[in-house]
Amino acid sequence: MALLLIAALIIWAGASNVERSIRAARAEGAPGSFTGSRVDCVQHPGHESCTCYGTFVPDTGGPERANVYLYGRDRETCPVGNETVAVDVGSASRVYGPEGSNEWLMTAGMVLFGIGLGAWASRTWWSPRPEPSPPG
């Protein structure tokens, strides 16, 4: 029963991000410009992971959003001090480039994993039970 609850939570977490992930993949949202102010990087064995922080200003003249990050940028592609085209798809802390994103793969993976875990955990309910042997 605990595995079914965990599976349901994983499915819920993934499904709650489906709409935003699709908008991000298609770069559908409020267009604007992003100006990078800093890049924070972390070194891993054989890999570097960077986050490009800055300010997003919507083309519609809405409020400026400070301290958001531009998804998918690294040390070389972060526009520190420069403006670049970006799209706000409704995420609280990030904006996306006009090329969109591939984070929908993680969302789909979470939902599929949750479904698989739930099916595996409930397999005893839908599997035929062996007939008991007659005494004797």
C-alpha positions, -999 to 999 in steps of 0.1 A, spaced: 0 0 0 29 24 8 43 19 -27 9 28 -43 9 60 -23 45 68 -34 35 60 -70 5 83 -67 27 111 -54 52 107 -82 24 108 -108 8 138 -92 42 157 -91 49 149 -127 13 156 -139 12 190 -121 41 201 -144 28 188 -177 12 221 -189 42 242 -180 66 217 -195 48 217 -228 47 255 -229 85 255 -221 92 230 -249 74 251 -274 86 284 -259 50 296 -255 46 324 -231 52 361 -225 81 373 -247 106 396 -232 143 401 -227 167 386 -201 199 404 -189 223 382 -171 239 395 -139 259 364 -127 267 328 -133 270 303 -105 288 271 -113 294 239 -95 321 214 -104 313 177 -105 337 150 -115 340 154 -153 312 179 -155 304 215 -146 268 226 -139 261 264 -142 230 286 -136 227 319 -153 209 345 -130 196 378 -141 165 400 -148 136 394 -171 116 423 -186 84 414 -205 78 431 -238 43 440 -227 57 464 -201 47 443 -171 68 441 -139 104 433 -141 114 400 -125 148 400 -108 169 370 -97 154 345 -122 175 321 -141 177 315 -178 171 278 -184 197 258 -204 226 283 -202 261 276 -191 293 296 -184 298 304 -221 262 311 -231 251 332 -202 245 368 -214 262 386 -184 258 423 -190 239 417 -223 203 414 -233 189 383 -250 154 372 -261 136 351 -234 101 337 -228 82 336 -195 61 304 -194 48 310 -158 76 294 -138 83 312 -105 121 312 -108 131 307 -145 126 319 -180 134 301 -213 152 309 -245 133 311 -278 145 275 -286 124 261 -258 135 233 -235 136 196 -232 126 193 -196 93 177 -207 114 145 -209 118 145 -171 82 153 -166 71 124 -189 97 101 -172 83 109 -138 47 101 -148 57 69 -166 78 58 -136 49 65 -112 25 45 -135 50 16 -137 56 16 -99 19 16 -92 13 -12 -117 41 -32 -101 29 -25 -66 -7 -36 -74 3 -67 -94 -9 -91 -67 -44 -76 -70 -48 -84 -107 -27 -115 -109 -45 -149 -108 -40 -166 -75 -29 -203 -75 -55 -228 -66 -48 -245 -32 -37 -281 -33 -63 -307 -22 -54 -323 11 -41 -357 10 
